[in-house]
Amino acid sequence: MSVEHARVRALCEDDPDDRGAYVLYWMQQSQRADHNPALEEAVQLANKRDQPVLVGFGLYERYPDANERSFAFL
């Protein structure tokens, strides 16, 4: 698995806290395992730290175009 570093950007200037027990991947869109640069970056970081990846997805009933079918899929 190779990360497309040109597509990765830091949203925080602080260094990551290496003392954690896991790497959190907050998924808001691109709900796919393949061809997902953000997820690939999280997995690569977790592997480097020998930690699991936890995926969080916030379900919000007023999300644009949200319906019961899409929530069931997620």
C-alpha positions as CSV (number, residue, x, y, z in Angstrom):
1,M,0.0,0.0,0.0
2,S,1.5,3.3,-1.0
3,V,0.3,6.7,0.3
4,E,-0.2,9.6,-2.1
5,H,1.6,12.1,0.1
6,A,0.5,15.0,-2.2
7,R,-3.1,14.4,-1.1
8,V,-2.2,14.4,2.7
9,R,-2.4,17.6,4.7
10,A,-2.1,18.3,8.4
11,L,-5.0,20.0,10.0
12,C,-3.1,20.6,13.3
13,E,0.3,22.0,13.8
14,D,1.0,19.9,16.9
15,D,3.0,16.8,16.7
16,P,1.0,13.5,17.0
17,D,0.8,12.1,20.5
18,D,2.7,8.7,20.2
19,R,1.5,7.6,23.7
20,G,-2.0,6.8,22.5
21,A,-3.4,3.3,22.3
22,Y,-4.7,3.6,18.7
23,V,-4.9,5.7,15.6
24,L,-8.3,7.3,15.0
25,Y,-9.5,7.8,11.5
26,W,-12.4,10.1,11.4
27,M,-14.4,9.3,8.3
28,Q,-16.8,11.9,7.0
29,Q,-16.9,11.0,3.3
30,S,-15.2,8.5,1.0
31,Q,-16.6,5.4,2.7
32,R,-14.4,3.0,1.0
33,A,-11.5,0.8,1.9
34,D,-9.7,0.9,-1.5
35,H,-8.2,4.1,-3.1
36,N,-8.7,6.1,0.1
37,P,-5.5,8.1,0.8
38,A,-6.6,9.3,4.3
39,L,-7.4,5.7,5.4
40,E,-4.1,4.5,3.9
41,E,-2.2,7.1,5.8
42,A,-3.9,6.1,9.1
43,V,-3.2,2.4,8.5
44,Q,0.4,3.1,7.6
45,L,0.9,5.2,10.8
46,A,-0.8,2.6,12.9
47,N,1.4,-0.1,11.5
48,K,4.5,2.0,12.2
49,R,3.3,2.3,15.9
50,D,2.0,-1.3,16.2
51,Q,-1.4,0.0,17.1
52,P,-4.9,-0.7,15.8
53,V,-6.9,1.8,13.7
54,L,-10.3,2.8,15.0
55,V,-12.7,4.4,12.5
56,G,-15.3,6.9,13.7
57,F,-18.2,8.1,11.6
58,G,-20.6,10.7,13.0
59,L,-24.2,10.0,11.9
60,Y,-26.1,13.2,11.7
61,E,-29.8,13.1,10.7
62,R,-29.6,16.4,8.8
63,Y,-26.6,15.4,6.8
64,P,-27.1,16.6,3.2
65,D,-29.0,13.9,1.2
66,A,-29.2,11.6,4.3
67,N,-32.0,9.0,4.4
68,E,-32.7,5.8,6.1
69,R,-31.2,3.8,3.2
70,S,-27.9,5.5,3.4
71,F,-27.7,5.2,7.2
72,A,-28.4,1.5,6.9
73,F,-25.6,1.2,4.4
74,L,-23.2,3.0,6.8
